[in-house]
Amino acid sequence: MPDFMYTLAQLKIANGEIDLDTDDIRALIVMSLTSAQTQDGVEFLASFTTLDEYDGAGYARQALTGKVASANTVTKRMHFTSDNLVFAALAAGTREGFAIIFYKHVGADAVNIPILYKMPSGFPFLGNGENVTVAPHANGWVYSRNGAP
């Protein structure tokens, strides 16, 4: 499944309702039964038919640090990056860790806004008690032209 930005998140970014630099942006891991890769029109995390969030011991959602959103006027592309994500000491879940969803954290999942669906290098994975470190691509988590990651 290719990476993509959720449609309503793109609109909210364009309208200034999501600021990738200053808002509380977090990441969660979903497992293989998620519907998140097929529901690109949802507005909130709770709106997914099946989120299927990772359930292995040690798992916790992670806040992004070192966030930077920028534009390259030569390549005409927008970049969004951050420091590496580290999910510490993840034990095996019920199913494989399948992908990451980046979202604007507002509070409960009924108001948390999905931004990006990403299947990074090393995914899917089976937790084995070790850290799962996910590094952004050299161009960032999002390297888009006209809204496409």
DRENLOKE-568364 format. One line per 2 residues: number of its first residue (from 1); their letters; for each residue x, y, z of C-alpha. Coordinates in Angstrom, 3 decimals. Layout:
NUM	A	X/Y/Z | ...
REM end
This chain:
1	MP	0.000/0.000/0.000 | 1.480/3.371/-0.943
3	DF	1.891/6.116/1.629 | -0.670/8.927/1.483
5	MY	-2.014/11.997/3.242 | -5.605/11.862/4.407
7	TL	-7.803/14.113/2.250 | -9.379/16.103/5.092
9	AQ	-5.946/16.595/6.701 | -4.719/18.176/3.458
11	LK	-7.664/20.565/3.578 | -7.032/21.357/7.259
13	IA	-3.351/22.051/6.514 | -4.345/24.346/3.640
15	NG	-6.850/26.158/5.876 | -4.322/26.570/8.702
17	EI	-6.186/24.204/11.053 | -3.157/21.902/11.216
19	DL	0.312/23.399/11.672 | 2.901/20.644/11.250
21	DT	5.612/22.731/12.953 | 3.753/23.774/16.095
23	DD	0.839/21.372/16.652 | 1.181/18.241/18.787
25	IR	1.828/15.656/16.059 | 2.033/12.036/17.176
27	AL	2.440/8.598/15.647 | 0.755/5.289/16.300
29	IV	1.300/1.818/14.880 | -1.515/-0.163/13.304
31	MS	-1.629/-3.894/12.683 | -2.628/-5.775/9.552
33	LT	-6.413/-5.701/10.068 | -6.605/-1.903/9.982
35	SA	-8.968/-0.213/7.556 | -6.883/2.993/7.738
37	QT	-5.219/2.322/4.389 | -8.572/2.290/2.566
39	QD	-10.448/5.082/4.340 | -8.635/8.212/3.200
41	GV	-11.695/10.427/3.747 | -12.053/10.075/7.530
43	EF	-11.847/13.145/9.742 | -10.952/11.584/13.105
45	LA	-9.094/8.478/14.327 | -12.305/7.171/15.882
47	SF	-13.945/7.290/12.424 | -11.953/4.338/11.057
49	TT	-14.047/1.204/10.781 | -11.103/-0.734/12.264
51	LD	-8.066/1.101/13.633 | -6.381/-2.163/14.823
53	EY	-3.766/-0.355/16.911 | -0.661/-2.294/17.947
55	DG	-1.261/-4.276/21.132 | 2.161/-5.704/22.066
57	AG	3.509/-5.055/25.569 | 5.570/-1.873/25.850
59	YA	3.712/-0.096/23.055 | 2.781/3.573/23.431
61	RQ	1.925/6.280/20.936 | 4.858/8.636/20.324
63	AL	5.002/12.421/20.050 | 7.180/13.725/17.231
65	TG	10.150/15.857/18.235 | 12.307/18.106/16.095
67	KV	9.475/18.754/13.623 | 10.227/20.875/10.576
69	AS	7.938/21.747/7.687 | 9.610/23.542/4.805
71	AN	9.346/24.227/1.106 | 11.950/23.850/-1.609
73	TV	11.230/26.434/-4.276 | 13.683/24.830/-6.711
75	TK	12.076/21.364/-6.679 | 8.660/22.868/-5.871
77	RM	8.115/20.381/-3.070 | 6.970/20.575/0.534
79	HF	8.919/18.614/3.146 | 7.845/17.513/6.619
81	TS	10.324/15.727/8.844 | 11.194/15.116/12.480
83	DN	13.636/13.233/14.642 | 13.558/9.441/14.478
85	LV	10.575/7.753/16.103 | 11.488/5.203/18.768
87	FA	8.911/2.715/20.013 | 10.787/1.218/22.969
89	AL	10.921/-2.471/23.881 | 7.992/-3.685/21.780
91	AA	6.873/-7.219/22.491 | 5.015/-9.208/19.858
93	GT	1.479/-8.070/19.186 | -1.531/-10.117/18.176
95	RE	-0.538/-9.432/14.552 | 2.356/-7.745/12.769
97	GF	2.979/-4.038/13.162 | 1.875/-2.977/9.697
99	AI	2.103/0.811/9.259 | 2.262/4.147/11.070
101	IF	-0.417/6.798/11.228 | 0.704/10.330/11.994
103	YK	-2.028/12.438/13.550 | -2.743/15.777/15.186
105	HV	-3.261/15.054/18.859 | -6.139/17.077/20.251
107	GA	-7.328/14.723/23.009 | -9.481/11.645/22.550
109	DA	-9.574/9.721/19.265 | -12.977/11.263/18.575
111	VN	-11.126/14.547/17.890 | -7.594/13.380/16.927
113	IP	-7.046/14.041/13.209 | -5.242/11.490/10.986
115	IL	-2.698/13.181/8.717 | -0.479/10.602/7.083
117	YK	-0.504/6.841/6.490 | 3.046/5.529/6.124
119	MP	4.503/2.048/5.692 | 8.183/2.694/6.485
121	SG	11.192/0.547/5.768 | 11.242/-2.447/8.118
123	FP	7.444/-2.782/8.207 | 5.619/-5.065/8.683
125	FL	7.468/-6.289/11.760 | 6.996/-8.707/14.638
127	GN	7.861/-7.236/18.017 | 10.532/-9.137/19.937
129	GE	11.130/-6.912/22.964 | 13.613/-4.642/21.171
131	NV	13.234/-1.003/20.200 | 11.594/-0.277/16.876
133	TV	13.264/2.835/15.463 | 11.732/4.469/12.418
135	AP	13.761/7.122/10.619 | 12.275/9.561/8.136
137	HA	13.481/9.357/4.550 | 16.255/11.820/3.678
139	NG	13.497/14.019/2.211 | 11.292/13.642/5.305
141	WV	8.073/11.857/6.192 | 6.295/13.842/3.517
143	YS	7.968/15.038/0.354 | 5.085/16.250/-1.721
145	RN	4.230/18.199/-4.767 | 0.688/19.498/-5.028
147	GA	-0.380/17.599/-1.885 | 0.882/14.116/-2.827
149	P	3.364/12.436/-0.444
REM end
